[in-house]
Amino acid sequence: MRYVPFRRATTSVALTGLLDSMGMSSVAAAFPIDHRQSPAALAIARGATRLLHAFGYSVVSELPLASGRRADLVALGTDGEIWIVEIKSSMADLRADHKWMDYRPHCDRLFFASGADVPSTKFPPDAGLIVADAFGGSILREAPEHRLNAATRKRMMLAFARAAALRLSALCDPQRPHEAEL
């Protein structure tokens, strides 16, 4: 099991200036909450994202995939490795999920992330498992590697880059004429 406590990362001067000039209320307004996620799922996503950042991954949430699915978290490593994290906030959420295998063709490693109150034995053994709360997380089980082919990797990296760029643009332009593309 790998545990990484939350550590505040240093922010680049350009991003710090942007955030200071906008104020935190503008940053929050740039990303409208779509009310699909429960407070528990949002907390798990936050902790899992902090864990992935501590491992050196960049993370985009709610990324549309070529299959028509939407991945909860997609993490991109400095070496181009792509992980997808599917968040399950309760046993009912886990039982209702019959689509998780649809994510595997879009990543090198597939993880579930959940809170400590969901028994780890209930998750499929052929995916990794992260336990997280709003402040951080731990990898309880490593995910098996399924290397992407070059064309899929390129498509995922372009989708990741485009989503990240559009979301950053939305921070700079709160009127965001391209909101539907986020």
C-alpha positions in Angstrom: 0.0 0.0 0.0 1.3 3.4 -1.0 0.2 6.4 1.0 1.1 9.9 0.0 0.1 12.7 2.4 -1.1 16.0 0.9 1.7 18.4 0.2 1.0 21.8 -1.1 2.6 22.1 -4.5 4.3 25.3 -5.6 2.3 27.2 -8.2 3.9 28.8 -11.1 4.1 32.6 -11.1 1.9 33.0 -14.1 -0.9 30.8 -12.7 -0.5 32.5 -9.3 -0.9 35.9 -10.9 -4.0 34.7 -12.8 -5.6 33.3 -9.7 -4.8 36.4 -7.6 -6.2 38.7 -10.2 -9.4 36.7 -10.6 -10.2 35.9 -7.0 -11.3 32.5 -5.7 -15.0 33.2 -6.4 -14.2 33.6 -10.1 -12.3 30.3 -10.1 -15.2 28.5 -8.5 -17.6 30.1 -10.9 -15.5 28.9 -13.9 -16.5 25.3 -13.2 -20.2 25.0 -12.7 -21.2 22.0 -10.6 -23.5 19.7 -12.6 -25.1 18.1 -9.5 -24.4 14.6 -10.8 -21.8 13.9 -8.1 -22.7 13.4 -4.4 -20.7 15.3 -1.8 -19.0 11.9 -0.9 -18.0 11.4 -4.6 -16.6 14.9 -4.8 -14.5 14.4 -1.6 -13.2 11.1 -3.0 -12.3 12.8 -6.3 -10.5 15.5 -4.5 -8.4 13.1 -2.4 -7.7 10.8 -5.3 -6.6 13.9 -7.4 -4.3 15.0 -4.6 -2.8 11.5 -4.5 -2.2 11.4 -8.2 -0.6 14.9 -8.1 1.7 13.7 -5.4 2.8 10.9 -7.8 3.5 13.5 -10.5 0.4 13.0 -12.6 -1.8 15.8 -14.1 -5.5 15.2 -13.7 -8.6 16.1 -15.7 -12.0 15.2 -14.3 -15.1 14.2 -16.3 -13.2 13.7 -19.5 -15.4 12.5 -22.5 -14.0 9.4 -24.1 -14.2 8.3 -27.8 -16.5 5.4 -26.7 -19.1 7.9 -25.5 -18.4 7.3 -21.8 -17.1 10.0 -19.5 -14.2 9.1 -17.2 -14.4 10.4 -13.6 -10.6 11.1 -13.5 -8.0 10.8 -16.1 -4.4 11.1 -15.0 -1.5 11.7 -17.4 2.1 11.0 -16.3 5.2 12.7 -17.4 6.1 9.6 -19.4 2.7 9.6 -21.2 1.2 6.8 -19.1 -2.6 7.2 -18.7 -4.6 6.1 -15.8 -8.4 6.3 -15.4 -10.0 6.4 -12.0 -13.6 5.4 -11.6 -15.1 6.8 -8.4 -17.5 4.7 -6.3 -18.9 6.5 -3.3 -21.1 3.7 -1.9 -22.0 0.1 -2.2 -25.1 1.1 -4.1 -23.0 3.0 -6.6 -20.7 0.1 -7.1 -23.5 -2.4 -7.5 -25.2 -0.2 -10.1 -22.0 0.1 -12.2 -21.9 -2.2 -15.2 -19.9 0.0 -17.5 -16.5 0.1 -15.8 -14.9 -2.3 -18.3 -15.7 0.2 -21.0 -12.9 2.4 -19.6 -10.1 -0.1 -19.9 -9.5 0.4 -23.7 -8.7 4.1 -22.9 -6.0 3.7 -20.3 -2.8 1.9 -19.3 -4.1 1.3 -15.8 -7.7 1.3 -14.4 -8.4 2.1 -10.8 -11.5 2.4 -8.6 -11.4 5.1 -5.9 -13.7 4.9 -2.9 -14.1 5.9 0.7 -13.0 3.8 3.6 -16.6 2.8 4.3 -16.9 0.6 1.1 -15.3 -2.8 1.7 -12.3 -3.3 -0.5 -13.2 -6.9 -1.1 -16.2 -5.9 -3.1 -14.2 -4.3 -5.9 -13.1 -6.3 -9.0 -9.6 -7.8 -8.5 -8.5 -6.9 -12.0 -8.5 -3.2 -11.4 -6.5 -1.1 -8.9 -8.0 0.4 -5.8 -7.5 3.8 -4.2 -9.1 4.7 -0.9 -9.5 8.5 -0.5 -11.2 11.2 1.5 -11.2 14.9 0.8 -7.6 15.3 2.0 -5.6 12.6 0.4 -5.6 8.9 -0.4 -3.7 5.6 -0.6 -3.3 3.0 -3.3 -4.5 -0.3 -1.7 -4.0 -2.4 -4.8 -2.0 -1.6 -7.9 -3.8 -1.8 -11.2 -2.5 -4.3 -13.8 -0.9 -2.7 -16.8 -2.6 -2.8 -20.2 -0.5 -0.7 -22.5 -2.4 1.5 -25.0 -1.6 1.3 -28.7 -0.1 4.4 -30.2 -3.3 5.7 -31.9 -5.4 5.4 -28.7 -2.7 7.1 -26.6 -2.5 10.0 -29.1 -6.3 10.4 -29.1 -6.4 10.3 -25.3 -3.5 12.8 -24.9 -5.2 15.2 -27.4 -8.5 14.9 -25.6 -6.8 15.5 -22.2 -4.8 18.5 -23.6 -7.9 20.1 -25.3 -10.0 19.7 -22.1 -7.3 21.2 -19.9 -6.7 24.1 -22.3 -10.5 24.9 -22.6 -10.9 24.8 -18.8 -7.9 27.1 -18.3 -9.4 29.5 -20.9 -12.7 29.4 -19.0 -10.8 30.7 -16.0 -9.4 33.6 -18.0 -12.8 34.3 -19.7 -15.7 33.8 -17.3 -18.1 34.5 -20.1 -16.7 31.3 -21.7 -18.4 31.2 -25.2 -17.1 27.6 -25.5 -18.7 26.3 -22.4 -20.3 23.3 -24.1 -16.8 22.0 -25.1 -15.7 21.7 -21.5 
